[in-house]
Amino acid sequence: MAAGTVLITGVKSGIGLEFARQFAERDWSVIATHYSEQPPEPVVQAMERYTGIRYEQLDISDSAAITDYAAALTGQAIDVLINNAAIAYDGSASGIELQSFGHVDPATFHRMYAVNVLGPLLLTQELSANLRLGQHKKVICISSTNGSLTAPLPGQSINYKASKAALNRAMICVAEALAEDGIAVALLHPGAVFTEKNAEHGAGTYPGMIGTEFSVTSMMGVIERLTIEQSGKFFNYDGGFAPW
Ligand SMILES: NC(=O)c1ccc[n+]([C@@H]2O[C@H](COP(=O)([O-])OP(=O)(O)OC[C@H]3O[C@@H](n4cnc5c(N)ncnc54)[C@H](OP(=O)(O)O)[C@@H]3O)[C@@H](O)[C@H]2O)c1
């Protein structure tokens, strides 16, 4: 894939940070974003290694901040937008307590929807003019088979599962809306990935768990091969279709 400009949300850790590294390694200009005012330490380290990474503050749970941020980028071409940021855990020790039936916490639910669904939707809407200026014209939304209705995973992370199902449906609408501009929109399941945060929450033992670098390298291939004809589809990290 010829180099261009990629904007990635939620780059402090895990998959987003690895995307920033791998695009920079391929000589892309990387706009790496996170809600912190100052770049988090892992991003500072990545910027020391790759001059192509620039850090910008963007809290995708803040609708007004998204609008202001997009206004500041007026006229800047964005080739690929990666809606990566999301919340999976609720802050409790188990990580799913406040999402379990019988204990569903409204504040946690709303917070997850703001970050996992509304944020990517609004950001894509606000940056659509920038994407039209780009050469590659791709929007990648990191989803999860936790949102699959036809092959539901067991477990009680209700908010997270519902938010990914909602993200999937919303982005099919976005794909339809952006098709006439030649902008391809894809949902992408990264696999069960052994990130820092999964390790921290003791979620490192799922069968078939894969490394962050391998997941992102595989997804880079899917992004490169994505065509407008495939817009609105849900892919697994290995390029196969993920179940809706
Ligand atoms: N890891 C897996 O096994 C797996 C499986 C399926 C799907 N996914 C999806 O893959 C994506 C990346 O997840 P990950 O595993 O790499 O998790 P992660 O390490 O927690 O990365 C998520 C990033 O989003 C950031 N973030 C949270 N709220 C934000 C906000 N309001 N604005 C901007 N950034 C925000 C987080 O920052 P803080 O940590 O500072 O809050 C973090 O840097 C997510 O969409 C996730 O749902 C992951």
The ligand as an SDF file (V2000), in Angstrom:
LIG
                    3D

 48 52  0  0  0  0  0  0  0  0999 V2000
   -7.6200   -7.2210   22.5470 N   0  0  0  0  0  0  0  0  0  0  0  0
   -8.5590   -8.0160   22.0800 C   0  0  0  0  0  0  0  0  0  0  0  0
   -8.5370   -9.2510   22.2920 O   0  0  0  0  0  0  0  0  0  0  0  0
   -9.6650   -7.4540   21.2410 C   0  0  0  0  0  0  0  0  0  0  0  0
  -10.5830   -8.3650   20.6890 C   0  0  0  0  0  0  0  0  0  0  0  0
  -11.6160   -7.8610   19.8970 C   0  0  0  0  0  0  0  0  0  0  0  0
  -11.6970   -6.5070   19.6630 C   0  0  0  0  0  0  0  0  0  0  0  0
  -10.7990   -5.6430   20.2220 N   0  0  0  0  0  0  0  0  0  0  0  0
  -10.9350   -4.2140   19.9150 C   0  0  0  0  0  0  0  0  0  0  0  0
   -9.6780   -3.7030   19.5190 O   0  0  0  0  0  0  0  0  0  0  0  0
   -9.6010   -2.3050   19.8200 C   0  0  0  0  0  0  0  0  0  0  0  0
   -8.3370   -2.0050   20.6000 C   0  0  0  0  0  0  0  0  0  0  0  0
   -8.4100   -2.7090   21.8260 O   0  0  0  0  0  0  0  0  0  0  0  0
   -7.1350   -3.1390   22.6810 P   0  0  0  0  0  0  0  0  0  0  0  0
   -7.3210   -4.5550   23.0070 O   0  0  0  0  0  0  0  0  0  0  0  0
   -5.8970   -2.6720   22.0260 O   0  0  0  0  0  0  0  0  0  0  0  0
   -7.4440   -2.3230   24.0290 O   0  0  0  0  0  0  0  0  0  0  0  0
   -6.6800   -1.1540   24.7790 P   0  0  0  0  0  0  0  0  0  0  0  0
   -5.2630   -1.4810   24.9710 O   0  0  0  0  0  0  0  0  0  0  0  0
   -7.5130   -0.8140   25.9620 O   0  0  0  0  0  0  0  0  0  0  0  0
   -6.7800    0.0440   23.7150 O   0  0  0  0  0  0  0  0  0  0  0  0
   -7.8810    0.9130   23.6500 C   0  0  0  0  0  0  0  0  0  0  0  0
   -7.3580    2.3230   23.6180 C   0  0  0  0  0  0  0  0  0  0  0  0
   -8.4720    3.2450   23.5220 O   0  0  0  0  0  0  0  0  0  0  0  0
   -8.2170    4.2940   24.4540 C   0  0  0  0  0  0  0  0  0  0  0  0
   -9.4220    5.0150   24.7970 N   0  0  0  0  0  0  0  0  0  0  0  0
  -10.3830    4.6670   25.6930 C   0  0  0  0  0  0  0  0  0  0  0  0
  -11.3080    5.6330   25.7640 N   0  0  0  0  0  0  0  0  0  0  0  0
  -10.9500    6.6070   24.8810 C   0  0  0  0  0  0  0  0  0  0  0  0
  -11.4980    7.8650   24.5120 C   0  0  0  0  0  0  0  0  0  0  0  0
  -12.6090    8.3520   25.0800 N   0  0  0  0  0  0  0  0  0  0  0  0
  -10.8600    8.6020   23.5680 N   0  0  0  0  0  0  0  0  0  0  0  0
   -9.7090    8.1490   23.0250 C   0  0  0  0  0  0  0  0  0  0  0  0
   -9.1220    6.9940   23.3470 N   0  0  0  0  0  0  0  0  0  0  0  0
   -9.7410    6.2240   24.2740 C   0  0  0  0  0  0  0  0  0  0  0  0
   -7.5820    3.5900   25.6260 C   0  0  0  0  0  0  0  0  0  0  0  0
   -6.9390    4.5030   26.5050 O   0  0  0  0  0  0  0  0  0  0  0  0
   -6.9140    4.2170   28.1060 P   0  0  0  0  0  0  0  0  0  0  0  0
   -6.3930    2.8410   28.2800 O   0  0  0  0  0  0  0  0  0  0  0  0
   -5.9960    5.2790   28.6140 O   0  0  0  0  0  0  0  0  0  0  0  0
   -8.3050    4.3620   28.5970 O   0  0  0  0  0  0  0  0  0  0  0  0
   -6.6000    2.6920   24.8970 C   0  0  0  0  0  0  0  0  0  0  0  0
   -5.4420    3.4130   24.5140 O   0  0  0  0  0  0  0  0  0  0  0  0
  -10.8940   -1.9750   20.5650 C   0  0  0  0  0  0  0  0  0  0  0  0
  -11.8430   -1.4670   19.6660 O   0  0  0  0  0  0  0  0  0  0  0  0
  -11.3380   -3.3320   21.0910 C   0  0  0  0  0  0  0  0  0  0  0  0
  -12.7190   -3.3820   21.3280 O   0  0  0  0  0  0  0  0  0  0  0  0
   -9.7830   -6.1110   21.0130 C   0  0  0  0  0  0  0  0  0  0  0  0
  1  2  1  0
  2  3  2  0
  2  4  1  0
  4  5  1  0
  4 48  2  0
  5  6  2  0
  6  7  1  0
  7  8  2  0
  8  9  1  0
  8 48  1  0
  9 10  1  0
  9 46  1  0
 10 11  1  0
 11 12  1  0
 11 44  1  0
 12 13  1  0
 13 14  1  0
 14 15  2  0
 14 16  1  0
 14 17  1  0
 17 18  1  0
 18 19  2  0
 18 20  1  0
 18 21  1  0
 21 22  1  0
 22 23  1  0
 23 24  1  0
 23 42  1  0
 24 25  1  0
 25 26  1  0
 25 36  1  0
 26 27  1  0
 26 35  1  0
 27 28  2  0
 28 29  1  0
 29 30  1  0
 29 35  2  0
 30 31  1  0
 30 32  2  0
 32 33  1  0
 33 34  2  0
 34 35  1  0
 36 37  1  0
 36 42  1  0
 37 38  1  0
 38 39  2  0
 38 40  1  0
 38 41  1  0
 42 43  1  0
 44 45  1  0
 44 46  1  0
 46 47  1  0
M  CHG  2   8   1  16  -1
M  END
$$$$
